[in-house]
Amino acid sequence: MEYRRITNINDPLFKQMHQLMQDVFPPEEVLEFDLWKEPLEDPGIRVFVAVHEDKVVGATEYRYYEDFNVAMTDFTIIGQAGLGIGPYLAQNRLVDLQALAAENNKKLSGMFAEIYNPYKVEHYEFGGVKPMDPYVRREVLAHLGYKRLDFDYVHPSWNNDGEAVTGLDLCFLPMNDETNELPSSLIVKFLKRYYTVLSNRPDSWYSMIENLEKKEKTALVYF
């Protein structure tokens, strides 16, 4: 298996990756093909695919924020079971992120991720691939060390239509096992930066931000 970075919309591997996204994710979670041009060319956004026998069988997108010293995993896609795609992507991603942090003269402090809440989204098929099932993914990520940030999370739709997407939790993987809370200010700064690209955000998103700004710390809790 190969871990290949995609930086151009014309890369043949990107067409495969975008189709895989459409097969796995609900429509409101998939950015239109042409709108990927700028993100792919952005040096701060890292899009990698797992290639097995010339076929894209998995993908992940993530980014490292130097000033926050945290990362964000935008998505992880496992295209089929039985190949060890999930561990392969997770291991290669962590090595890459640790190298980026080292270039910043730091050790990576942790990584944000949005995780589907299986009790709210069990109707999603996720391409029929069992490792993508919300129950399975949540269990796997819990074993990896991810914890849920203890607040009601609102995700603005990537359709940029101002709709609120529910059924997701914002989680965090601390590199230090003893970390059980985060400064709320870090979460707020991160979310404002992360969603800058979306001009239409729902009122409930702004309410969520206001509530976070009222708290000094936000607890990390087990799933």
Secondary structure, DSSP 4 states (H G I P E B T S, - for coil): -EEEE---TT-HHHHHHHHHHHHHS-GGGS--GGGGHHHHH-TTEEEEEEEETTEEEEEEEEEEETTTTEEEEEEEEE-STTS-HHHHHHHHHHHHHHHHHHHTTS---EEEEEEE-HHHHTT--GGG-GGGSHHHHHHHHHHHT-EEESS---EE-TT-SS-EE-SEEEEEEESSTT--EEEHHHHHHHHHHHTTT-S---HHHHHHHHHHHT-SEEEEE--
